[in-house]
Amino acid sequence: MLGEKHDLIHELPEYKDRIHNLKISNRHFSHQFEKYHELDHEIHRVEEGIETTSDEYLEELKKKRLALKDELFSMLKSEN
């Protein structure tokens, strides 16, 4: 949906504290989190019409964002 927030805190509010802790204690998580955040902002700019691109490129960005989200979610669940 256009304009919908997909940042991890909004998507996974129950993991807010874990996200914060992993961002400061796990370099890989922090790096992947930043990549996710950058992709999410790029997708948002395209969906809002601030930037233009092909539909195929936008779909590729969304696939990458989903893959990163899956990886981050897996890390959030596994590091207890």
PyMOL Python script that loads the backbone (N, CA, C, O; Angstrom):
from pymol import cmd

cmd.read_pdbstr("""\
ATOM      1  N   MET A   1       0.830  -1.171   0.000  1.00  0.00           N
ATOM      2  CA  MET A   1       0.000   0.000   0.000  1.00  0.00           C
ATOM      3  C   MET A   1       0.883   1.245   0.000  1.00  0.00           C
ATOM      4  O   MET A   1       1.893   1.289   0.702  1.00  0.00           O
ATOM      5  N   LEU A   2       0.517   2.231  -0.764  1.00  0.00           N
ATOM      6  CA  LEU A   2       1.314   3.433  -0.880  1.00  0.00           C
ATOM      7  C   LEU A   2       1.364   4.204   0.425  1.00  0.00           C
ATOM      8  O   LEU A   2       0.358   4.359   1.118  1.00  0.00           O
ATOM      9  N   GLY A   3       2.567   4.688   0.745  1.00  0.00           N
ATOM     10  CA  GLY A   3       2.733   5.504   1.939  1.00  0.00           C
ATOM     11  C   GLY A   3       2.748   4.733   3.242  1.00  0.00           C
ATOM     12  O   GLY A   3       2.913   5.328   4.307  1.00  0.00           O
ATOM     13  N   GLU A   4       2.583   3.436   3.181  1.00  0.00           N
ATOM     14  CA  GLU A   4       2.544   2.618   4.390  1.00  0.00           C
ATOM     15  C   GLU A   4       3.944   2.479   4.972  1.00  0.00           C
ATOM     16  O   GLU A   4       4.910   2.265   4.239  1.00  0.00           O
ATOM     17  N   LYS A   5       4.051   2.602   6.296  1.00  0.00           N
ATOM     18  CA  LYS A   5       5.346   2.487   6.967  1.00  0.00           C
ATOM     19  C   LYS A   5       5.752   1.026   7.063  1.00  0.00           C
ATOM     20  O   LYS A   5       4.952   0.152   7.394  1.00  0.00           O
ATOM     21  N   HIS A   6       7.032   0.791   6.760  1.00  0.00           N
ATOM     22  CA  HIS A   6       7.569  -0.563   6.861  1.00  0.00           C
ATOM     23  C   HIS A   6       8.839  -0.604   7.704  1.00  0.00           C
ATOM     24  O   HIS A   6       9.572  -1.593   7.673  1.00  0.00           O
ATOM     25  N   ASP A   7       9.106   0.473   8.464  1.00  0.00           N
ATOM     26  CA  ASP A   7      10.286   0.426   9.323  1.00  0.00           C
ATOM     27  C   ASP A   7      10.088  -0.667  10.364  1.00  0.00           C
ATOM     28  O   ASP A   7       8.957  -0.976  10.738  1.00  0.00           O
ATOM     29  N   LEU A   8      11.182  -1.251  10.831  1.00  0.00           N
ATOM     30  CA  LEU A   8      11.089  -2.428  11.704  1.00  0.00           C
ATOM     31  C   LEU A   8      10.389  -2.139  13.027  1.00  0.00           C
ATOM     32  O   LEU A   8       9.659  -2.990  13.536  1.00  0.00           O
ATOM     33  N   ILE A   9      10.597  -0.967  13.584  1.00  0.00           N
ATOM     34  CA  ILE A   9       9.939  -0.641  14.850  1.00  0.00           C
ATOM     35  C   ILE A   9       8.425  -0.617  14.654  1.00  0.00           C
ATOM     36  O   ILE A   9       7.677  -1.066  15.523  1.00  0.00           O
ATOM     37  N   HIS A  10       7.975  -0.095  13.520  1.00  0.00           N
ATOM     38  CA  HIS A  10       6.543  -0.039  13.224  1.00  0.00           C
ATOM     39  C   HIS A  10       6.011  -1.432  12.896  1.00  0.00           C
ATOM     40  O   HIS A  10       4.908  -1.795  13.306  1.00  0.00           O
ATOM     41  N   GLU A  11       6.788  -2.196  12.167  1.00  0.00           N
ATOM     42  CA  GLU A  11       6.371  -3.539  11.761  1.00  0.00           C
ATOM     43  C   GLU A  11       6.410  -4.547  12.919  1.00  0.00           C
ATOM     44  O   GLU A  11       5.572  -5.446  12.994  1.00  0.00           O
ATOM     45  N   LEU A  12       7.387  -4.390  13.816  1.00  0.00           N
ATOM     46  CA  LEU A  12       7.588  -5.355  14.908  1.00  0.00           C
ATOM     47  C   LEU A  12       7.697  -4.630  16.253  1.00  0.00           C
ATOM     48  O   LEU A  12       8.741  -4.698  16.901  1.00  0.00           O
ATOM     49  N   PRO A  13       6.645  -3.944  16.678  1.00  0.00           N
ATOM     50  CA  PRO A  13       6.744  -3.143  17.910  1.00  0.00           C
ATOM     51  C   PRO A  13       7.074  -3.968  19.154  1.00  0.00           C
ATOM     52  O   PRO A  13       7.658  -3.444  20.103  1.00  0.00           O
ATOM     53  N   GLU A  14       6.713  -5.229  19.161  1.00  0.00           N
ATOM     54  CA  GLU A  14       6.985  -6.079  20.319  1.00  0.00           C
ATOM     55  C   GLU A  14       8.486  -6.365  20.471  1.00  0.00           C
ATOM     56  O   GLU A  14       8.926  -6.827  21.524  1.00  0.00           O
ATOM     57  N   TYR A  15       9.268  -6.090  19.424  1.00  0.00           N
ATOM     58  CA  TYR A  15      10.718  -6.312  19.445  1.00  0.00           C
ATOM     59  C   TYR A  15      11.506  -5.010  19.572  1.00  0.00           C
ATOM     60  O   TYR A  15      12.712  -4.998  19.328  1.00  0.00           O
ATOM     61  N   LYS A  16      10.860  -3.939  19.941  1.00  0.00           N
ATOM     62  CA  LYS A  16      11.520  -2.629  20.000  1.00  0.00           C
ATOM     63  C   LYS A  16      12.796  -2.672  20.845  1.00  0.00           C
ATOM     64  O   LYS A  16      13.844  -2.205  20.396  1.00  0.00           O
ATOM     65  N   ASP A  17      12.725  -3.214  22.037  1.00  0.00           N
ATOM     66  CA  ASP A  17      13.903  -3.280  22.910  1.00  0.00           C
ATOM     67  C   ASP A  17      14.984  -4.203  22.339  1.00  0.00           C
ATOM     68  O   ASP A  17      16.172  -3.888  22.409  1.00  0.00           O
ATOM     69  N   ARG A  18      14.571  -5.339  21.778  1.00  0.00           N
ATOM     70  CA  ARG A  18      15.540  -6.272  21.187  1.00  0.00           C
ATOM     71  C   ARG A  18      16.242  -5.628  19.998  1.00  0.00           C
ATOM     72  O   ARG A  18      17.451  -5.785  19.825  1.00  0.00           O
ATOM     73  N   ILE A  19      15.482  -4.903  19.180  1.00  0.00           N
ATOM     74  CA  ILE A  19      16.080  -4.223  18.034  1.00  0.00           C
ATOM     75  C   ILE A  19      17.145  -3.243  18.518  1.00  0.00           C
ATOM     76  O   ILE A  19      18.258  -3.212  17.993  1.00  0.00           O
ATOM     77  N   HIS A  20      16.798  -2.461  19.505  1.00  0.00           N
ATOM     78  CA  HIS A  20      17.753  -1.490  20.047  1.00  0.00           C
ATOM     79  C   HIS A  20      19.008  -2.195  20.576  1.00  0.00           C
ATOM     80  O   HIS A  20      20.129  -1.791  20.268  1.00  0.00           O
ATOM     81  N   ASN A  21      18.811  -3.239  21.365  1.00  0.00           N
ATOM     82  CA  ASN A  21      19.949  -3.962  21.947  1.00  0.00           C
ATOM     83  C   ASN A  21      20.836  -4.597  20.883  1.00  0.00           C
ATOM     84  O   ASN A  21      22.062  -4.541  20.978  1.00  0.00           O
ATOM     85  N   LEU A  22      20.221  -5.198  19.876  1.00  0.00           N
ATOM     86  CA  LEU A  22      21.018  -5.821  18.823  1.00  0.00           C
ATOM     87  C   LEU A  22      21.736  -4.785  17.959  1.00  0.00           C
ATOM     88  O   LEU A  22      22.845  -5.030  17.485  1.00  0.00           O
ATOM     89  N   LYS A  23      21.114  -3.646  17.758  1.00  0.00           N
ATOM     90  CA  LYS A  23      21.778  -2.593  16.975  1.00  0.00           C
ATOM     91  C   LYS A  23      23.069  -2.133  17.637  1.00  0.00           C
ATOM     92  O   LYS A  23      24.021  -1.766  16.949  1.00  0.00           O
ATOM     93  N   ILE A  24      23.110  -2.149  18.961  1.00  0.00           N
ATOM     94  CA  ILE A  24      24.323  -1.686  19.641  1.00  0.00           C
ATOM     95  C   ILE A  24      25.296  -2.833  19.977  1.00  0.00           C
ATOM     96  O   ILE A  24      26.468  -2.582  20.258  1.00  0.00           O
ATOM     97  N   SER A  25      24.825  -4.066  19.949  1.00  0.00           N
ATOM     98  CA  SER A  25      25.695  -5.171  20.356  1.00  0.00           C
ATOM     99  C   SER A  25      26.083  -6.132  19.236  1.00  0.00           C
ATOM    100  O   SER A  25      26.997  -6.939  19.409  1.00  0.00           O
ATOM    101  N   ASN A  26      25.415  -6.062  18.108  1.00  0.00           N
ATOM    102  CA  ASN A  26      25.650  -7.022  17.034  1.00  0.00           C
ATOM    103  C   ASN A  26      25.918  -6.255  15.732  1.00  0.00           C
ATOM    104  O   ASN A  26      25.006  -5.686  15.132  1.00  0.00           O
ATOM    105  N   ARG A  27      27.173  -6.254  15.315  1.00  0.00           N
ATOM    106  CA  ARG A  27      27.577  -5.476  14.134  1.00  0.00           C
ATOM    107  C   ARG A  27      26.835  -5.915  12.875  1.00  0.00           C
ATOM    108  O   ARG A  27      26.415  -5.071  12.083  1.00  0.00           O
ATOM    109  N   HIS A  28      26.667  -7.223  12.679  1.00  0.00           N
ATOM    110  CA  HIS A  28      25.972  -7.711  11.483  1.00  0.00           C
ATOM    111  C   HIS A  28      24.507  -7.252  11.493  1.00  0.00           C
ATOM    112  O   HIS A  28      23.994  -6.779  10.479  1.00  0.00           O
ATOM    113  N   PHE A  29      23.847  -7.393  12.630  1.00  0.00           N
ATOM    114  CA  PHE A  29      22.460  -6.946  12.730  1.00  0.00           C
ATOM    115  C   PHE A  29      22.374  -5.453  12.423  1.00  0.00           C
ATOM    116  O   PHE A  29      21.510  -5.023  11.659  1.00  0.00           O
ATOM    117  N   SER A  30      23.257  -4.673  13.007  1.00  0.00           N
ATOM    118  CA  SER A  30      23.259  -3.227  12.796  1.00  0.00           C
ATOM    119  C   SER A  30      23.431  -2.875  11.320  1.00  0.00           C
ATOM    120  O   SER A  30      22.744  -1.995  10.801  1.00  0.00           O
ATOM    121  N   HIS A  31      24.347  -3.564  10.651  1.00  0.00           N
ATOM    122  CA  HIS A  31      24.586  -3.322   9.226  1.00  0.00           C
ATOM    123  C   HIS A  31      23.354  -3.674   8.390  1.00  0.00           C
ATOM    124  O   HIS A  31      22.940  -2.900   7.526  1.00  0.00           O
ATOM    125  N   GLN A  32      22.782  -4.832   8.651  1.00  0.00           N
ATOM    126  CA  GLN A  32      21.597  -5.259   7.908  1.00  0.00           C
ATOM    127  C   GLN A  32      20.404  -4.343   8.211  1.00  0.00           C
ATOM    128  O   GLN A  32      19.600  -4.055   7.324  1.00  0.00           O
ATOM    129  N   PHE A  33      20.293  -3.893   9.446  1.00  0.00           N
ATOM    130  CA  PHE A  33      19.237  -2.973   9.835  1.00  0.00           C
ATOM    131  C   PHE A  33      19.357  -1.675   9.026  1.00  0.00           C
ATOM    132  O   PHE A  33      18.355  -1.154   8.537  1.00  0.00           O
ATOM    133  N   GLU A  34      20.562  -1.163   8.887  1.00  0.00           N
ATOM    134  CA  GLU A  34      20.781   0.066   8.113  1.00  0.00           C
ATOM    135  C   GLU A  34      20.436  -0.138   6.641  1.00  0.00           C
ATOM    136  O   GLU A  34      19.824   0.731   6.019  1.00  0.00           O
ATOM    137  N   LYS A  35      20.826  -1.284   6.082  1.00  0.00           N
ATOM    138  CA  LYS A  35      20.477  -1.582   4.696  1.00  0.00           C
ATOM    139  C   LYS A  35      18.955  -1.629   4.522  1.00  0.00           C
ATOM    140  O   LYS A  35      18.418  -1.099   3.549  1.00  0.00           O
ATOM    141  N   TYR A  36      18.268  -2.267   5.471  1.00  0.00           N
ATOM    142  CA  TYR A  36      16.809  -2.342   5.427  1.00  0.00           C
ATOM    143  C   TYR A  36      16.214  -0.935   5.469  1.00  0.00           C
ATOM    144  O   TYR A  36      15.331  -0.606   4.677  1.00  0.00           O
ATOM    145  N   HIS A  37      16.697  -0.115   6.389  1.00  0.00           N
ATOM    146  CA  HIS A  37      16.198   1.245   6.568  1.00  0.00           C
ATOM    147  C   HIS A  37      16.385   2.062   5.281  1.00  0.00           C
ATOM    148  O   HIS A  37      15.473   2.780   4.869  1.00  0.00           O
ATOM    149  N   GLU A  38      17.551   1.957   4.650  1.00  0.00           N
ATOM    150  CA  GLU A  38      17.826   2.682   3.406  1.00  0.00           C
ATOM    151  C   GLU A  38      16.904   2.227   2.279  1.00  0.00           C
ATOM    152  O   GLU A  38      16.369   3.055   1.541  1.00  0.00           O
ATOM    153  N   LEU A  39      16.715   0.912   2.143  1.00  0.00           N
ATOM    154  CA  LEU A  39      15.804   0.390   1.122  1.00  0.00           C
ATOM    155  C   LEU A  39      14.381   0.867   1.365  1.00  0.00           C
ATOM    156  O   LEU A  39      13.684   1.260   0.429  1.00  0.00           O
ATOM    157  N   ASP A  40      13.952   0.833   2.617  1.00  0.00           N
ATOM    158  CA  ASP A  40      12.599   1.256   2.950  1.00  0.00           C
ATOM    159  C   ASP A  40      12.376   2.720   2.565  1.00  0.00           C
ATOM    160  O   ASP A  40      11.327   3.069   2.024  1.00  0.00           O
ATOM    161  N   HIS A  41      13.354   3.566   2.840  1.00  0.00           N
ATOM    162  CA  HIS A  41      13.227   4.979   2.479  1.00  0.00           C
ATOM    163  C   HIS A  41      13.210   5.172   0.967  1.00  0.00           C
ATOM    164  O   HIS A  41      12.451   5.994   0.454  1.00  0.00           O
ATOM    165  N   GLU A  42      14.043   4.417   0.252  1.00  0.00           N
ATOM    166  CA  GLU A  42      14.046   4.529  -1.204  1.00  0.00           C
ATOM    167  C   GLU A  42      12.699   4.110  -1.787  1.00  0.00           C
ATOM    168  O   GLU A  42      12.172   4.774  -2.680  1.00  0.00           O
ATOM    169  N   ILE A  43      12.150   3.018  -1.286  1.00  0.00           N
ATOM    170  CA  ILE A  43      10.842   2.546  -1.744  1.00  0.00           C
ATOM    171  C   ILE A  43       9.770   3.592  -1.438  1.00  0.00           C
ATOM    172  O   ILE A  43       8.916   3.876  -2.278  1.00  0.00           O
ATOM    173  N   HIS A  44       9.817   4.151  -0.262  1.00  0.00           N
ATOM    174  CA  HIS A  44       8.844   5.172   0.131  1.00  0.00           C
ATOM    175  C   HIS A  44       8.920   6.390  -0.803  1.00  0.00           C
ATOM    176  O   HIS A  44       7.887   6.923  -1.207  1.00  0.00           O
ATOM    177  N   ARG A  45      10.130   6.829  -1.143  1.00  0.00           N
ATOM    178  CA  ARG A  45      10.293   7.979  -2.043  1.00  0.00           C
ATOM    179  C   ARG A  45       9.717   7.678  -3.425  1.00  0.00           C
ATOM    180  O   ARG A  45       9.100   8.548  -4.040  1.00  0.00           O
ATOM    181  N   VAL A  46       9.910   6.468  -3.914  1.00  0.00           N
ATOM    182  CA  VAL A  46       9.365   6.089  -5.217  1.00  0.00           C
ATOM    183  C   VAL A  46       7.840   6.047  -5.141  1.00  0.00           C
ATOM    184  O   VAL A  46       7.161   6.574  -6.022  1.00  0.00           O
ATOM    185  N   GLU A  47       7.305   5.429  -4.107  1.00  0.00           N
ATOM    186  CA  GLU A  47       5.851   5.311  -3.976  1.00  0.00           C
ATOM    187  C   GLU A  47       5.171   6.671  -3.807  1.00  0.00           C
ATOM    188  O   GLU A  47       4.028   6.845  -4.230  1.00  0.00           O
ATOM    189  N   GLU A  48       5.850   7.618  -3.206  1.00  0.00           N
ATOM    190  CA  GLU A  48       5.295   8.956  -3.014  1.00  0.00           C
ATOM    191  C   GLU A  48       5.489   9.849  -4.242  1.00  0.00           C
ATOM    192  O   GLU A  48       4.993  10.975  -4.270  1.00  0.00           O
ATOM    193  N   GLY A  49       6.205   9.358  -5.254  1.00  0.00           N
ATOM    194  CA  GLY A  49       6.416  10.128  -6.470  1.00  0.00           C
ATOM    195  C   GLY A  49       7.569  11.110  -6.386  1.00  0.00           C
ATOM    196  O   GLY A  49       7.750  11.931  -7.285  1.00  0.00           O
ATOM    197  N   ILE A  50       8.351  11.038  -5.317  1.00  0.00           N
ATOM    198  CA  ILE A  50       9.506  11.915  -5.150  1.00  0.00           C
ATOM    199  C   ILE A  50      10.605  11.510  -6.129  1.00  0.00           C
ATOM    200  O   ILE A  50      11.321  12.362  -6.656  1.00  0.00           O
ATOM    201  N   GLU A  51      10.734  10.219  -6.366  1.00  0.00           N
ATOM    202  CA  GLU A  51      11.674   9.675  -7.335  1.00  0.00           C
ATOM    203  C   GLU A  51      10.893   8.800  -8.296  1.00  0.00           C
ATOM    204  O   GLU A  51       9.848   8.253  -7.944  1.00  0.00           O
ATOM    205  N   THR A  52      11.401   8.672  -9.505  1.00  0.00           N
ATOM    206  CA  THR A  52      10.748   7.812 -10.481  1.00  0.00           C
ATOM    207  C   THR A  52      11.683   6.675 -10.867  1.00  0.00           C
ATOM    208  O   THR A  52      12.905   6.822 -10.887  1.00  0.00           O
ATOM    209  N   THR A  53      11.078   5.552 -11.166  1.00  0.00           N
ATOM    210  CA  THR A  53      11.836   4.368 -11.576  1.00  0.00           C
ATOM    211  C   THR A  53      10.872   3.414 -12.271  1.00  0.00           C
ATOM    212  O   THR A  53       9.669   3.670 -12.324  1.00  0.00           O
ATOM    213  N   SER A  54      11.388   2.344 -12.791  1.00  0.00           N
ATOM    214  CA  SER A  54      10.526   1.356 -13.447  1.00  0.00           C
ATOM    215  C   SER A  54       9.828   0.501 -12.389  1.00  0.00           C
ATOM    216  O   SER A  54      10.294   0.375 -11.257  1.00  0.00           O
ATOM    217  N   ASP A  55       8.714  -0.073 -12.784  1.00  0.00           N
ATOM    218  CA  ASP A  55       7.991  -0.977 -11.886  1.00  0.00           C
ATOM    219  C   ASP A  55       8.846  -2.183 -11.517  1.00  0.00           C
ATOM    220  O   ASP A  55       8.788  -2.669 -10.387  1.00  0.00           O
ATOM    221  N   GLU A  56       9.639  -2.663 -12.470  1.00  0.00           N
ATOM    222  CA  GLU A  56      10.492  -3.820 -12.226  1.00  0.00           C
ATOM    223  C   GLU A  56      11.540  -3.509 -11.160  1.00  0.00           C
ATOM    224  O   GLU A  56      11.810  -4.329 -10.283  1.00  0.00           O
ATOM    225  N   TYR A  57      12.128  -2.311 -11.246  1.00  0.00           N
ATOM    226  CA  TYR A  57      13.137  -1.912 -10.256  1.00  0.00           C
ATOM    227  C   TYR A  57      12.505  -1.781  -8.875  1.00  0.00           C
ATOM    228  O   TYR A  57      13.092  -2.206  -7.879  1.00  0.00           O
ATOM    229  N   LEU A  58      11.316  -1.197  -8.811  1.00  0.00           N
ATOM    230  CA  LEU A  58      10.622  -1.058  -7.532  1.00  0.00           C
ATOM    231  C   LEU A  58      10.317  -2.428  -6.929  1.00  0.00           C
ATOM    232  O   LEU A  58      10.481  -2.629  -5.726  1.00  0.00           O
ATOM    233  N   GLU A  59       9.877  -3.361  -7.756  1.00  0.00           N
ATOM    234  CA  GLU A  59       9.594  -4.713  -7.260  1.00  0.00           C
ATOM    235  C   GLU A  59      10.862  -5.385  -6.758  1.00  0.00           C
ATOM    236  O   GLU A  59      10.827  -6.109  -5.763  1.00  0.00           O
ATOM    237  N   GLU A  60      11.975  -5.154  -7.432  1.00  0.00           N
ATOM    238  CA  GLU A  60      13.257  -5.721  -6.987  1.00  0.00           C
ATOM    239  C   GLU A  60      13.646  -5.151  -5.621  1.00  0.00           C
ATOM    240  O   GLU A  60      14.117  -5.883  -4.750  1.00  0.00           O
ATOM    241  N   LEU A  61      13.448  -3.845  -5.438  1.00  0.00           N
ATOM    242  CA  LEU A  61      13.729  -3.217  -4.138  1.00  0.00           C
ATOM    243  C   LEU A  61      12.860  -3.839  -3.046  1.00  0.00           C
ATOM    244  O   LEU A  61      13.341  -4.107  -1.945  1.00  0.00           O
ATOM    245  N   LYS A  62      11.608  -4.064  -3.344  1.00  0.00           N
ATOM    246  CA  LYS A  62      10.687  -4.647  -2.358  1.00  0.00           C
ATOM    247  C   LYS A  62      11.098  -6.075  -1.999  1.00  0.00           C
ATOM    248  O   LYS A  62      10.977  -6.485  -0.845  1.00  0.00           O
ATOM    249  N   LYS A  63      11.580  -6.824  -2.977  1.00  0.00           N
ATOM    250  CA  LYS A  63      12.048  -8.193  -2.709  1.00  0.00           C
ATOM    251  C   LYS A  63      13.279  -8.171  -1.804  1.00  0.00           C
ATOM    252  O   LYS A  63      13.399  -8.983  -0.887  1.00  0.00           O
ATOM    253  N   LYS A  64      14.189  -7.236  -2.072  1.00  0.00           N
ATOM    254  CA  LYS A  64      15.374  -7.116  -1.230  1.00  0.00           C
ATOM    255  C   LYS A  64      14.993  -6.721   0.192  1.00  0.00           C
ATOM    256  O   LYS A  64      15.547  -7.249   1.157  1.00  0.00           O
ATOM    257  N   ARG A  65      14.037  -5.782   0.323  1.00  0.00           N
ATOM    258  CA  ARG A  65      13.588  -5.364   1.644  1.00  0.00           C
ATOM    259  C   ARG A  65      12.970  -6.540   2.402  1.00  0.00           C
ATOM    260  O   ARG A  65      13.228  -6.717   3.593  1.00  0.00           O
ATOM    261  N   LEU A  66      12.169  -7.331   1.725  1.00  0.00           N
ATOM    262  CA  LEU A  66      11.539  -8.489   2.361  1.00  0.00           C
ATOM    263  C   LEU A  66      12.586  -9.512   2.811  1.00  0.00           C
ATOM    264  O   LEU A  66      12.476 -10.074   3.900  1.00  0.00           O
ATOM    265  N   ALA A  67      13.598  -9.754   1.976  1.00  0.00           N
ATOM    266  CA  ALA A  67      14.659 -10.691   2.347  1.00  0.00           C
ATOM    267  C   ALA A  67      15.416 -10.195   3.583  1.00  0.00           C
ATOM    268  O   ALA A  67      15.730 -10.978   4.480  1.00  0.00           O
ATOM    269  N   LEU A  68      15.704  -8.900   3.623  1.00  0.00           N
ATOM    270  CA  LEU A  68      16.382  -8.338   4.797  1.00  0.00           C
ATOM    271  C   LEU A  68      15.491  -8.425   6.032  1.00  0.00           C
ATOM    272  O   LEU A  68      15.967  -8.736   7.124  1.00  0.00           O
ATOM    273  N   LYS A  69      14.211  -8.152   5.860  1.00  0.00           N
ATOM    274  CA  LYS A  69      13.285  -8.242   6.992  1.00  0.00           C
ATOM    275  C   LYS A  69      13.248  -9.668   7.529  1.00  0.00           C
ATOM    276  O   LYS A  69      13.265  -9.874   8.742  1.00  0.00           O
ATOM    277  N   ASP A  70      13.197 -10.642   6.645  1.00  0.00           N
ATOM    278  CA  ASP A  70      13.198 -12.048   7.075  1.00  0.00           C
ATOM    279  C   ASP A  70      14.462 -12.375   7.854  1.00  0.00           C
ATOM    280  O   ASP A  70      14.403 -13.032   8.893  1.00  0.00           O
ATOM    281  N   GLU A  71      15.612 -11.914   7.351  1.00  0.00           N
ATOM    282  CA  GLU A  71      16.886 -12.168   8.036  1.00  0.00           C
ATOM    283  C   GLU A  71      16.908 -11.501   9.407  1.00  0.00           C
ATOM    284  O   GLU A  71      17.294 -12.120  10.399  1.00  0.00           O
ATOM    285  N   LEU A  72      16.495 -10.241   9.458  1.00  0.00           N
ATOM    286  CA  LEU A  72      16.489  -9.519  10.734  1.00  0.00           C
ATOM    287  C   LEU A  72      15.520 -10.153  11.731  1.00  0.00           C
ATOM    288  O   LEU A  72      15.836 -10.282  12.914  1.00  0.00           O
ATOM    289  N   PHE A  73      14.346 -10.547  11.253  1.00  0.00           N
ATOM    290  CA  PHE A  73      13.367 -11.176  12.129  1.00  0.00           C
ATOM    291  C   PHE A  73      13.904 -12.489  12.684  1.00  0.00           C
ATOM    292  O   PHE A  73      13.706 -12.803  13.857  1.00  0.00           O
ATOM    293  N   SER A  74      14.577 -13.245  11.843  1.00  0.00           N
ATOM    294  CA  SER A  74      15.183 -14.499  12.292  1.00  0.00           C
ATOM    295  C   SER A  74      16.218 -14.229  13.392  1.00  0.00           C
ATOM    296  O   SER A  74      16.285 -14.956  14.383  1.00  0.00           O
ATOM    297  N   MET A  75      17.015 -13.185  13.208  1.00  0.00           N
ATOM    298  CA  MET A  75      18.011 -12.831  14.218  1.00  0.00           C
ATOM    299  C   MET A  75      17.337 -12.375  15.510  1.00  0.00           C
ATOM    300  O   MET A  75      17.811 -12.691  16.601  1.00  0.00           O
ATOM    301  N   LEU A  76      16.260 -11.650  15.396  1.00  0.00           N
ATOM    302  CA  LEU A  76      15.538 -11.179  16.584  1.00  0.00           C
ATOM    303  C   LEU A  76      14.986 -12.365  17.382  1.00  0.00           C
ATOM    304  O   LEU A  76      15.029 -12.361  18.612  1.00  0.00           O
ATOM    305  N   LYS A  77      14.474 -13.364  16.688  1.00  0.00           N
ATOM    306  CA  LYS A  77      13.902 -14.525  17.364  1.00  0.00           C
ATOM    307  C   LYS A  77      14.959 -15.453  17.943  1.00  0.00           C
ATOM    308  O   LYS A  77      14.727 -16.084  18.974  1.00  0.00           O
ATOM    309  N   SER A  78      16.128 -15.547  17.291  1.00  0.00           N
ATOM    310  CA  SER A  78      17.118 -16.543  17.697  1.00  0.00           C
ATOM    311  C   SER A  78      18.028 -16.094  18.816  1.00  0.00           C
ATOM    312  O   SER A  78      18.535 -16.944  19.549  1.00  0.00           O
ATOM    313  N   GLU A  79      18.259 -14.831  18.985  1.00  0.00           N
ATOM    314  CA  GLU A  79      19.199 -14.348  19.996  1.00  0.00           C
ATOM    315  C   GLU A  79      18.480 -14.021  21.310  1.00  0.00           C
ATOM    316  O   GLU A  79      18.280 -12.855  21.651  1.00  0.00           O
ATOM    317  N   ASN A  80      18.108 -15.045  22.017  1.00  0.00           N
ATOM    318  CA  ASN A  80      17.406 -14.828  23.298  1.00  0.00           C
ATOM    319  C   ASN A  80      18.337 -14.891  24.463  1.00  0.00           C
ATOM    320  O   ASN A  80      17.907 -14.729  25.606  1.00  0.00           O
TER     321      ASN A  80
END
""", "prot")
cmd.dss("prot")
cmd.show_as("cartoon", "prot")
cmd.util.cbc("prot")
cmd.orient("prot")
